[in-house]
């Protein structure tokens, strides 16, 4: 079971966006993901008239390594760790600091 899922509120713990929060939108690979609105990079893009894509410099979200993000606990307003508890054949994700279930 993954400790992070798409839709989780995460906080950046290192890098240029340190301290900012966002929503995890998708996993690019096993150890990289994209967070909505964070780690914005500028990319030079060629125009493609067949797909109606204009050329120029665009801004897009870049993948970030999972070691550089942590789940965000809204109650304590800090980064937190995830603990997995097994109860009656079902796994649940729980914040380590206060023991509340992650929704």
N, C-alpha and C positions, 0 to 999 in steps of 0.2 A: 504494500500500500504506500503510495506517495504521500509525503507529508504536506506537499503543496499541490493545489488543484487550480484549474482555470476558474476565474471569478473570485479568487482570494484577494484580500486587501494586503499588500506587501509594502515593506519599507526598504529603501536602498541603504546598505550599511557601509559601502565603500565606493569610491569613484567620484566623478564630478557632480553627480546628482545625490550625494550622500544626504540622508535625512528626509528626502522627499518620498511621498507615498503615492501609490497607484494601484490599479487593478491588473492582475495577471491575466493576459488575454489568450496566449497560446504557448505551447512548448514547441521549440524549433527542433531540438534533439533531446537526448537523454539528460543533458546537463545544462542546456541553455533555454531561455524563455524570453518572451516579449512582454514588457509591462507598458500598459497604455499611458501615453504622454510622457514617458521617461526615456532617457538615453537617445535623444533626438540627434541624428547626424544629417549632414548635407550630402546629397549624392548627385553627381552629374549624370543626366539621363538623355540619351539620344531620342529624337522624335521618331515615332512610328505611325505613319499616316494610315496604315491598314487597320490599326487598333484604336485610332483617334487619340493617341498619346502625344501630348505636346512635349517638346524637348526643353531643357533648361536645368536649373539647379532646384532640386526638390528636397524637402525635409521629410525624413521617415524615421520610424522607430527601429533601433538596432537591437539584436539579441544581447542579453546580459546573462552572465554565468550565475548558476543557482547559489554559489558560495557567496555572492555579493548581495543577496537579498535575504530578508527574513520576514516571517509573517507578522502582521501588525495587529496588536491587541488594542482595540478602541477604548476599552475600559481603563487600562493603565497608560494609554497613549505612548507605548514603547514597543520596540521589537521584542518578540517572544520566541520560544521554542515550542515544538509540537511533540506531544507524547501520544502514543497510540495505545488505547486500552481495548482489551478483548472481553466482551460481555455476551454470554449466551450466543456464541457463533456469529457475532457481528463485531466489526472493528469500528471504533470511534476515534476521531481526532480531538485532542484536548490540549488547551493551553497549559504549559508547565507552571506558570507563575500563579494562576489563581484556580486552576482545575475546572474551568468552564469549558463546555463543548463548543467546538468551532462549527459554525453554520455555513 
